[in-house]
Each structure stands twice: as C-alpha cells, then as structure tokens.
Amino acid sequence: MLFISFVLRASKADKNFSTVIINIQSKPERFRLSTGIKILSKHWTERQRLKVPRSHPENQEINELLNSWESKIRALYHRELKISGRPPSKKAYSGLINSSGEDADSVLVYIKKVFCQKRLSQGRIISQASLLKFKTLAHHLQKFQESYGYQLTWARIDSKFKQDLDQYFFQDCELAANTGNRYYKHLKQVIKHAQNEGLHTNTYFQHSDFVPPAESLVKVFLNEAELQRMADLDLEKNERLGKVRDAFLVGCWTGLRHSDWHKVTSATIKGHVIRVIQTKTRKPVILPLAPEIETIVQAYGAQGVNKISNQKLNDYIKEVAQLAQIDDLFITSVTKGGHLITEQRQKWELVTSHTARRSFATNMYLRNYTPLEIMSATGHKTESEFLKYINVGALERAQKLAAKMRG
C-alpha cells in the first residue's frame, strides 16, 4: 500500500517561509524528499494544498505541480511493482520531482521551479510583475520546444539554439526587436543564476551577441504647456478619465514610477515634502511637492489618487491626451517580424505611464535644475544614465542655452 502526503519544513532563515516536503510510505520503506519549493507558511491549508489569494496567483501553479508529482509517483510505484515486484528506490522517486535525473538539466524546469516559485524563499513578497516576466519566458520556451523538437538543456545553449530561437521570436511570433531583446535578457539572467549555482559550465550566453541589440524608439515627453492643457480639461462628467488624468499629473510632477503615484497622500506630505518608500526599489525617497499638484493631493486626501493597472492607464491616458489636443506628428520606426515598419503617429498615441516620469525629468532639466538635483528624485545612479533618459531635442537644448546666456 502506498501513502503520499505533503508536509512543511520551516525555514531557519525566515520563519514566515517553509519548504514543501513529500512523504512517501510503502511498507517497510519511508522516504522524505524535498521539493525545493518554498512557500509562505500562512498559505498552507489543512487539506495540504495552498490557498490561492489574489496576491499570490502562482500558488495555483504550485498546487498543479504537487498534484502532478503525486500522480507520477503513484504511476511509478505501480509500474515498478508490476515489472520487478519491488517498490521504486528513493533515487527513482527523486528523479520525478527534479531533485535528480534528466529533468534537473532542463532549462524550462529550472525557470518554473526557481524563478516562478522558489524565488518566494528570498524573505519578501516578489512583485507580480517580476513573476510574470519569467512565466511569460517559460511559456515561450515551452512553445519553442514543441515547435522545434527541443529538450532544452544547459548544454544545448549554443549558436544553433540561438539561431532557432531568433527564428521563433522574430519570424514565427513576429515579435518586435525590443520585445525579443527583453526575453533574451531574462533568459541570460536565468542561465547566469544556474551557472552560479554550479548547475552548468556553459559560457555561450556571455557572448556579446547573445542578447540582440535594442532599438532606439521615439520616447515622448509632455512639456509644461501640454501638461497645463491636460490639467485644464473639464472632466467633471467623465469620472474615469478625470481620475486617470489626476494620477498621471502626480507622476509628471513628482517623477515617481506608476506603482507609487497613489502613495502621494496627505499622510505622506509634511511641509511641502513628500516621503514615500518606492515599490520597485523598496528604498525611501524624499521629494518636493510641486505647486501644480497641490490641489489634486488635497482633493484625494489620505486615500491618494486611484491605483489603476498599467495596461488600463496606458489606454485611458491616450484619450486624455487626445482631448488635450496633444497632436504633434512623429515618425516612428520599429522592426517587427524582421521588417522595418515606419508610421506617422500623433503624439497622444505615444503617451504611456512612463511618459510621466520622463516628462518630470525633462521639464526639470529645462527649468535649469542640475542633473544631481533631479536624480535625487528619479533615482538614477549616474549623470550619463540620466542624460540618456531625459528627452531633450535640438530645439530645447538651444532654448536652454539661450536662457543661460541671458542670465
């Protein structure tokens, strides 16, 4: 008779986390195998499966993985009894849960296990955005393996693999050059992490051409006159766009990332100074409260501006920008599916949540604030990095120089 159960082993480093252990008992043998998956202990239920709160949707994937392992263990047990009359060895069971055996060399298994699940063991809540980027990479590599007949291992990461993956990304999926560049960066991070753990010695990923070059895209900013037109819009009858406009303007006059706009509240402001802890870096930042958003902050009080998903905001803020007649023409070029696509687009079509942060940095630069003063708000580490970030064209540079010449 076979008995399988899942139990937790508390982490010594952080009591909030535990490792999931598989107990396998078939008289007279009993094995305890670590899955390598660390979870928040409070999510574990009496039914020995994980709750799936909105904050941790990845728990559902872990549950499915545990169910899969249980089914494989039972199938292996009955198969071995039928063939040899003996239950499987501990090594055979371990192979099924990737503690050993061929799957331990699988790049896809490693991404799912370490980057989509095990990263919860680092003692802090990993943002959904960070989890999502590796889940998306894993999804693409799964499709790639199926399409090209790969069983991707560390040893197979070579020039032939790179050629095939390029074909998949840029021809089959018709991804934009910068999207492919981003996936390759994530993959390189995974490969380097596995190398540091001693799982392989493959250094092909270190070649300068492993990550394809990024394209320089049109990245707009809104000047102060455009921001004022946006602020002057009468959106009293359109609550949806009014709330989006207010949140966006907070970003334009603080330089905060989209994830932190809602933190600018009456509770985080004292003496015209804003104090918040940034979501991305988890570091505190102290910012001046610009007079342009004092009315907005007062209106929203301790609640702060509405928190809205990046995707929805990017859609809605374009409507606001169009109503504000932000309609200068831009020529955009992007490589997609291996082809250069050139389009003429109006400026409002190019506005996104990130435009707010870029607008803050650029407008403050044009006001003759020093890069170091602005960098204290944006968090850029070097002046050269900051100067690449701001969007100052030839006309703005000339105007800035002319103002300096006159005083």
C-alpha positions as MATLAB code, in Angstrom:
seq = 'MLFISFVLRASKADKNFSTVIINIQSKPERFRLSTGIKILSKHWTERQRLKVPRSHPENQEINELLNSWESKIRALYHRELKISGRPPSKKAYSGLINSSGEDADSVLVYIKKVFCQKRLSQGRIISQASLLKFKTLAHHLQKFQESYGYQLTWARIDSKFKQDLDQYFFQDCELAANTGNRYYKHLKQVIKHAQNEGLHTNTYFQHSDFVPPAESLVKVFLNEAELQRMADLDLEKNERLGKVRDAFLVGCWTGLRHSDWHKVTSATIKGHVIRVIQTKTRKPVILPLAPEIETIVQAYGAQGVNKISNQKLNDYIKEVAQLAQIDDLFITSVTKGGHLITEQRQKWELVTSHTARRSFATNMYLRNYTPLEIMSATGHKTESEFLKYINVGALERAQKLAAKMRG';
ca = [
       0.000    0.000    0.000;
       1.323    3.440   -0.976;
       0.752    6.569    1.136;
       1.752   10.055   -0.116;
       1.496   13.270    1.862;
       2.896   16.769    1.680;
       4.214   18.496    4.805;
       6.118   21.665    5.579;
       9.625   22.104    6.948;
      10.090   25.545    8.498;
      12.853   27.730    7.120;
      15.641   28.555    9.566;
      16.390   31.829    7.776;
      12.818   33.154    7.812;
      10.015   31.677    9.914;
       7.407   33.026    7.502;
       8.541   30.535    4.859;
       8.600   26.736    4.700;
       9.826   24.108    2.269;
       7.297   21.623    0.885;
       8.353   18.037    1.681;
       6.916   14.879    0.102;
       6.435   11.897    2.411;
       6.297    8.555    0.561;
       5.498    5.414    2.557;
       5.216    1.886    1.219;
       5.980   -0.706    3.894;
       8.648   -1.254    5.007;
      10.220    1.858    3.367;
       9.577    5.516    4.040;
      11.156    8.409    2.158;
      11.173   12.159    2.746;
      12.008   14.232   -0.337;
      12.372   17.986   -0.562;
      10.586   19.578   -3.498;
      12.825   22.635   -3.273;
       9.706   24.832   -3.294;
       9.461   27.399   -0.514;
       6.115   28.941    0.267;
       4.575   31.400    2.682;
       3.560   29.152    5.583;
       0.303   31.017    6.199;
      -0.947   29.971    2.743;
      -0.820   26.245    3.592;
      -4.217   24.679    4.274;
      -5.355   21.679    6.273;
      -6.046   19.890    3.014;
      -2.313   20.086    2.368;
      -2.628   22.363   -0.602;
      -2.072   26.067   -0.997;
      -4.702   28.771   -0.800;
      -4.643   30.994   -3.886;
      -5.096   34.606   -2.755;
      -5.051   37.416   -5.307;
      -1.624   38.438   -4.049;
      -0.151   35.023   -4.944;
      -1.850   33.583   -8.061;
       1.289   31.498   -8.669;
       0.111   29.239   -5.809;
      -2.269   27.597   -8.261;
       0.694   26.519  -10.400;
       2.404   25.075   -7.339;
      -0.744   23.098   -6.473;
      -0.880   21.728  -10.010;
       2.796   20.761   -9.777;
       2.240   18.929   -6.475;
      -0.743   17.081   -7.949;
       1.336   16.141  -10.984;
       4.152   14.781   -8.814;
       1.705   12.744   -6.737;
       0.209   11.185   -9.885;
       3.668   10.390  -11.304;
       4.804    8.831   -8.024;
       1.730    6.554   -7.922;
       2.201    5.559  -11.559;
       5.893    4.785  -10.972;
       5.074    2.755   -7.854;
       2.534    0.517   -9.633;
       4.737    0.144  -12.715;
       7.759   -0.973  -10.700;
       5.681   -3.426   -8.656;
       4.314   -4.920  -11.852;
       7.743   -5.233  -13.511;
      10.064   -6.149  -10.640;
       7.780   -6.881   -7.722;
       9.582   -4.219   -5.685;
       8.689   -0.599   -4.951;
      10.858    2.136   -6.546;
      14.047    3.377   -4.907;
      14.432    6.828   -3.382;
      16.570    7.839   -6.366;
      13.771    6.883   -8.751;
      11.268    8.996   -6.824;
      13.722   11.906   -6.684;
      14.054   11.853  -10.452;
      10.343   12.525  -10.792;
      10.467   15.720   -8.753;
      13.621   17.023  -10.429;
      15.882   16.574   -7.419;
      17.976   14.376   -9.688;
      17.659   12.705  -13.044;
      17.400   14.220  -16.533;
      14.882   16.953  -15.615;
      17.472   18.577  -13.328;
      19.245   19.707  -16.514;
      16.089   21.141  -18.060;
      16.203   24.906  -18.553;
      12.411   25.109  -18.601;
      12.018   23.137  -15.354;
      14.620   25.363  -13.707;
      12.807   28.564  -14.716;
       9.454   27.287  -13.457;
      10.849   25.914  -10.231;
      13.331   28.621   -9.254;
      12.148   31.817  -10.894;
       8.381   31.286  -10.875;
       8.129   29.570   -7.500;
      11.275   29.183   -5.416;
      12.032   32.921   -5.501;
       9.402   33.273   -2.788;
      12.070   31.990   -0.393;
      14.042   35.227   -0.518;
      12.153   36.527    2.501;
       9.992   39.121    0.793;
       6.959   39.281   -1.433;
       8.057   39.199   -5.063;
       6.077   41.605   -7.227;
       3.589   40.157   -9.656;
       5.410   41.931  -12.488;
       8.672   40.120  -11.677;
       6.942   36.740  -11.558;
       5.033   37.429  -14.739;
       8.082   38.170  -16.875;
       9.603   34.748  -16.124;
       6.272   32.968  -16.559;
       5.981   34.580  -19.984;
       9.518   33.483  -20.837;
       8.698   29.931  -19.699;
       5.552   29.960  -21.865;
       7.575   30.965  -24.934;
      10.272   28.366  -24.294;
       7.584   25.684  -23.894;
       6.127   26.627  -27.294;
       9.632   26.814  -28.771;
      10.485   23.296  -27.559;
       7.268   21.907  -29.017;
       7.734   23.678  -32.363;
      11.431   22.915  -32.860;
      11.646   19.498  -31.216;
      13.956   20.667  -28.427;
      14.532   19.302  -24.959;
      16.376   22.421  -23.894;
      19.252   21.703  -21.503;
      22.136   23.874  -20.393;
      24.478   22.086  -22.805;
      22.227   22.856  -25.792;
      22.542   26.623  -25.407;
      24.798   27.273  -28.381;
      24.834   29.105  -31.719;
      22.326   26.650  -33.268;
      19.924   27.221  -30.369;
      20.366   30.998  -30.714;
      19.607   30.788  -34.442;
      16.473   28.700  -33.833;
      15.245   30.916  -31.010;
      15.741   34.004  -33.187;
      13.622   32.293  -35.841;
      10.905   31.528  -33.288;
      10.829   35.002  -31.714;
      11.217   37.204  -34.770;
       9.692   35.125  -37.592;
       7.189   32.706  -36.058;
       5.909   35.073  -33.336;
       6.747   38.280  -35.238;
       7.929   39.946  -32.045;
       9.273   43.490  -32.093;
      13.059   43.720  -31.784;
      12.876   45.229  -28.290;
      10.466   42.556  -27.065;
      12.893   39.854  -28.158;
      15.744   41.799  -26.575;
      13.848   41.777  -23.262;
      13.213   37.995  -23.374;
      16.883   37.329  -24.116;
      17.887   39.461  -21.116;
      15.590   37.420  -18.871;
      16.989   34.169  -20.280;
      20.560   35.374  -19.752;
      19.681   36.151  -16.115;
      18.367   32.590  -15.688;
      21.440   30.986  -17.275;
      23.825   33.051  -15.162;
      21.877   32.212  -11.990;
      22.107   28.483  -12.770;
      25.820   28.796  -13.503;
      26.377   30.477  -10.127;
      24.614   27.512   -8.503;
      27.050   25.147  -10.212;
      24.450   23.517  -12.490;
      26.488   24.008  -15.665;
      29.697   25.472  -17.079;
      28.293   26.683  -20.405;
      29.541   30.220  -21.125;
      27.942   30.775  -24.538;
      25.447   33.217  -23.007;
      28.380   35.558  -22.239;
      28.989   36.248  -25.940;
      28.348   39.871  -26.813;
      25.804   38.921  -29.495;
      23.700   36.614  -27.293;
      21.313   39.447  -26.454;
      20.247   41.205  -29.674;
      20.657   44.997  -29.664;
      17.744   47.142  -28.579;
      16.182   49.621  -30.965;
      16.049   53.303  -30.172;
      12.360   54.184  -30.169;
      10.534   57.509  -30.090;
      10.025   58.281  -26.403;
       7.949   61.393  -25.937;
       7.616   63.744  -23.012;
       4.922   66.323  -22.360;
       6.127   69.888  -21.951;
       4.673   72.171  -19.317;
       2.229   73.802  -21.725;
       0.831   70.388  -22.689;
       0.543   69.369  -19.039;
      -1.354   72.560  -18.336;
      -3.786   71.855  -21.198;
      -4.337   68.428  -19.716;
      -4.895   69.889  -16.237;
      -7.370   72.461  -17.630;
      -9.625   69.812  -19.208;
     -13.144   69.779  -17.802;
     -13.596   66.099  -16.965;
     -16.226   66.518  -14.269;
     -18.700   64.447  -16.273;
     -16.150   61.746  -17.080;
     -15.016   60.321  -13.736;
     -12.932   57.570  -15.362;
     -10.733   59.946  -17.359;
     -10.680   62.521  -14.563;
      -9.133   60.077  -12.113;
      -6.618   58.855  -14.683;
      -5.632   62.435  -15.563;
      -5.104   63.325  -11.902;
      -2.963   60.256  -11.233;
      -0.886   60.890  -14.361;
      -0.229   64.520  -13.379;
       1.000   63.345   -9.969;
       3.561   61.251  -11.829;
       4.510   64.162  -14.109;
       5.274   66.479  -11.167;
       6.948   64.005   -8.794;
       8.977   61.744  -11.095;
       7.671   58.689   -9.253;
       7.010   55.426  -11.056;
       3.429   54.464  -11.848;
       3.415   51.958   -8.969;
       3.980   54.787   -6.455;
       1.601   57.544   -7.604;
      -1.118   56.505   -5.155;
       1.321   56.915   -2.249;
       1.329   60.701   -2.592;
      -1.318   61.476    0.035;
      -1.992   63.988    2.758;
      -0.457   61.446    5.141;
       2.868   61.249    3.277;
       3.276   65.029    2.888;
       4.625   67.334    5.538;
       5.813   70.868    4.920;
       5.641   70.595    1.112;
       7.845   67.475    1.209;
       6.742   64.005    0.096;
       8.161   60.929    1.808;
       7.426   57.506    0.293;
       9.028   54.088    0.059;
       9.343   53.096   -3.580;
       7.678   49.836   -4.609;
      10.348   48.773   -7.083;
      13.493   49.539   -5.100;
      11.955   49.356   -1.586;
      14.013   52.441   -0.762;
      12.715   55.673    0.779;
      12.706   58.826   -1.322;
      12.076   62.445   -0.311;
      10.538   64.707   -2.962;
       9.313   68.288   -3.179;
       5.573   68.808   -3.538;
       5.124   70.761   -6.770;
       2.523   73.554   -6.570;
       0.972   72.199   -9.784;
      -0.472   69.161   -7.962;
      -1.270   70.610   -4.528;
      -4.966   70.889   -5.416;
      -5.058   67.273   -6.641;
      -3.402   65.969   -3.476;
      -5.802   67.945   -1.277;
      -8.805   66.635   -3.228;
      -7.835   62.980   -2.736;
      -6.717   63.400    0.872;
      -5.350   60.419    2.786;
      -6.611   57.959    0.171;
      -4.406   59.262   -2.641;
      -5.126   59.090   -6.355;
      -6.709   55.924   -7.689;
      -4.480   52.923   -8.266;
      -5.087   51.605  -11.771;
      -3.373   48.854  -13.755;
      -0.616   49.948  -16.104;
      -2.439   48.473  -19.087;
      -5.677   50.353  -18.450;
      -3.867   53.572  -17.664;
      -1.921   53.383  -20.928;
      -5.230   53.104  -22.790;
      -7.095   55.802  -20.869;
      -4.320   58.415  -20.739;
      -4.206   58.417  -24.533;
      -7.847   59.504  -24.517;
      -6.979   62.322  -22.119;
      -4.002   63.420  -24.233;
      -6.158   63.418  -27.360;
      -8.791   65.596  -25.642;
      -5.991   67.980  -24.647;
      -5.049   68.228  -28.352;
      -1.535   66.882  -27.836;
      -1.307   66.065  -31.512;
       2.169   66.884  -32.842;
       3.243   64.435  -35.543;
       6.029   61.897  -35.003;
       7.638   59.395  -37.355;
       8.075   56.046  -35.608;
      10.082   53.052  -36.800;
      10.044   49.580  -35.308;
      11.392   46.237  -36.504;
       8.723   43.552  -36.297;
       8.906   40.094  -37.799;
      12.231   41.075  -39.335;
      10.713   44.008  -41.219;
      11.189   47.721  -40.537;
       7.762   49.306  -40.105;
       7.598   53.101  -40.328;
       4.485   55.015  -39.326;
       3.377   58.605  -38.820;
       1.627   58.964  -35.479;
       0.227   61.770  -33.385;
       1.873   62.472  -30.058;
      -1.148   61.465  -27.961;
      -0.879   57.927  -29.380;
       2.604   57.566  -27.857;
       1.762   58.675  -24.315;
       2.105   55.956  -21.640;
       2.507   55.811  -17.871;
       6.284   56.089  -18.297;
       5.822   59.381  -20.163;
       5.029   60.961  -16.788;
       8.408   60.122  -15.245;
      10.246   61.158  -18.404;
       8.284   64.424  -18.508;
       9.266   65.261  -14.925;
      12.963   64.690  -15.564;
      12.984   66.596  -18.841;
      10.927   69.558  -17.675;
      13.004   69.976  -14.522;
      16.149   69.876  -16.662;
      14.718   72.578  -18.911;
      13.986   74.636  -15.789;
      17.755   74.597  -15.224;
      17.727   72.279  -12.216;
      21.014   70.375  -12.107;
      21.086   66.684  -13.070;
      22.104   65.780   -9.499;
      19.076   67.591   -8.077;
      16.729   65.758  -10.444;
      18.490   62.422   -9.972;
      17.791   62.605   -6.232;
      14.113   62.309   -7.180;
      14.310   59.877  -10.110;
      16.906   57.584   -8.540;
      19.314   57.496  -11.487;
      22.764   56.470  -10.283;
      24.966   58.235  -12.833;
      24.661   61.511  -14.711;
      25.377   59.800  -18.042;
      22.489   57.393  -17.398;
      20.215   60.308  -16.526;
      21.131   62.331  -19.625;
      20.210   59.354  -21.823;
      16.872   59.145  -20.047;
      15.691   62.716  -20.498;
      14.174   63.672  -23.830;
      15.686   66.981  -24.840;
      15.766   67.704  -28.574;
      17.813   70.221  -30.509;
      15.218   72.996  -30.076;
      15.002   72.551  -26.304;
      18.787   72.472  -25.970;
      19.077   75.728  -27.917;
      16.403   77.357  -25.771;
      18.129   76.210  -22.597;
      21.481   77.604  -23.753;
      19.854   80.887  -24.792;
      18.294   81.254  -21.332;
      21.645   80.641  -19.665;
      23.357   83.218  -21.897;
      20.860   85.819  -20.743;
      21.216   85.304  -17.130;
];
